[in-house]
Amino acid sequence: MNFLNRLYYFSTGLIIGVVFLVFILNGKRASCNYGPNARVIDNITSKDIILIDTINNQYSLDELLNILQKGKVIFNESLPNETPCGIYLIESNELSMTVQNCSEKAIITIN
């Protein structure tokens, strides 16, 4: 089989696969979080959140979730294997927070 035939079969399969994926994943919120930072933040935001605000309720829960999405997990100062809840330090430009990531809830303490 020469190169042009191989290219034809490959292109045909690729186009059919892309069209299939577009119809299957159309309208769904499918995302791929490959980095450890994105996986931890996605795991935290998918749970029930309890907010302990030590700076006089300066941030609403929606503002805090937006800040959390833009934040960066400091793994050197975090204790992910702590029982019963892993403890993560998350910093952003605006503030730093400590998150206790339990199995069914996340407790956020603003530092």
C-alpha positions as CSV (number, residue, x, y, z in Angstrom):
1,M,0.0,0.0,0.0
2,N,1.5,3.3,-1.0
3,F,1.7,6.5,1.0
4,L,-1.3,8.2,-0.6
5,N,-3.6,5.3,0.2
6,R,-2.4,5.3,3.8
7,L,-2.9,9.0,4.1
8,Y,-6.4,8.6,2.6
9,Y,-7.4,5.9,5.1
10,F,-5.9,7.8,8.0
11,S,-7.6,11.1,7.1
12,T,-11.0,9.4,6.6
13,G,-10.8,7.8,10.1
14,L,-9.6,11.0,11.7
15,I,-12.4,13.0,10.2
16,I,-15.0,10.4,11.2
17,G,-13.6,10.3,14.7
18,V,-13.6,14.1,15.1
19,V,-17.2,14.4,13.8
20,F,-18.2,11.6,16.2
21,L,-16.5,13.4,19.2
22,V,-18.1,16.7,18.3
23,F,-21.6,15.2,18.4
24,I,-20.9,13.2,21.6
25,L,-19.3,16.0,23.5
26,N,-21.4,18.8,22.2
27,G,-22.9,20.8,25.1
28,K,-21.2,18.8,27.8
29,R,-18.8,20.4,30.3
30,A,-16.0,18.0,29.5
31,S,-12.6,19.1,30.7
32,C,-9.2,17.5,31.2
33,N,-7.3,18.5,34.3
34,Y,-3.8,17.1,33.8
35,G,-1.8,19.2,36.3
36,P,-1.8,18.4,40.0
37,N,-2.8,22.1,40.8
38,A,-5.9,21.9,38.5
39,R,-6.9,18.5,39.9
40,V,-6.8,19.6,43.5
41,I,-8.7,22.8,42.8
42,D,-11.3,20.9,40.8
43,N,-11.7,18.4,43.6
44,I,-12.2,21.2,46.2
45,T,-14.8,23.1,44.1
46,S,-16.8,20.0,43.4
47,K,-17.6,19.5,47.1
48,D,-19.8,21.4,49.7
49,I,-17.8,24.4,50.8
50,I,-17.8,25.7,54.4
51,L,-16.2,29.1,54.7
52,I,-14.4,30.3,57.9
53,D,-13.6,33.9,57.2
54,T,-11.2,35.4,59.7
55,I,-11.1,38.8,58.1
56,N,-14.6,40.1,58.8
57,N,-16.6,38.6,55.9
58,Q,-14.8,40.6,53.2
59,Y,-15.4,38.0,50.5
60,S,-18.6,36.3,49.4
61,L,-18.6,32.7,48.5
62,D,-18.8,33.4,44.7
63,E,-15.8,35.8,44.9
64,L,-13.9,33.3,46.9
65,L,-14.6,30.5,44.3
66,N,-13.3,32.8,41.5
67,I,-10.2,33.6,43.5
68,L,-9.8,29.8,44.2
69,Q,-10.0,29.0,40.5
70,K,-7.1,31.4,39.8
71,G,-5.1,30.3,42.8
72,K,-2.0,28.1,43.0
73,V,-1.6,25.2,45.4
74,I,1.6,25.4,47.4
75,F,2.5,21.7,47.7
76,N,5.6,22.3,49.7
77,E,3.6,23.6,52.6
78,S,0.5,21.3,52.1
79,L,-0.3,18.1,53.9
80,P,-2.4,16.1,51.4
81,N,-2.1,12.8,53.3
82,E,-3.3,14.2,56.6
83,T,-6.2,12.2,58.2
84,P,-9.1,12.7,58.1
85,C,-8.8,15.7,55.8
86,G,-5.9,16.7,53.6
87,I,-4.7,20.3,54.2
88,Y,-3.7,22.5,51.2
89,L,-2.4,26.0,51.2
90,I,-3.7,28.0,48.2
91,E,-2.3,31.4,47.3
92,S,-3.5,33.9,44.7
93,N,-2.7,37.6,44.1
94,E,-5.4,38.7,46.4
95,L,-5.1,36.4,49.4
96,S,-4.0,33.1,50.8
97,M,-6.2,30.4,52.2
98,T,-6.0,27.1,53.9
99,V,-8.3,24.3,52.7
100,Q,-9.2,21.2,54.6
101,N,-10.2,18.8,51.8
102,C,-12.4,16.1,53.4
103,S,-14.3,13.4,51.5
104,E,-17.6,15.2,51.4
105,K,-16.8,18.8,52.2
106,A,-14.1,21.4,52.0
107,I,-13.5,23.8,54.8
108,I,-11.8,27.0,53.6
109,T,-10.1,29.3,56.1
110,I,-8.9,32.6,54.9
111,N,-5.5,33.6,56.3
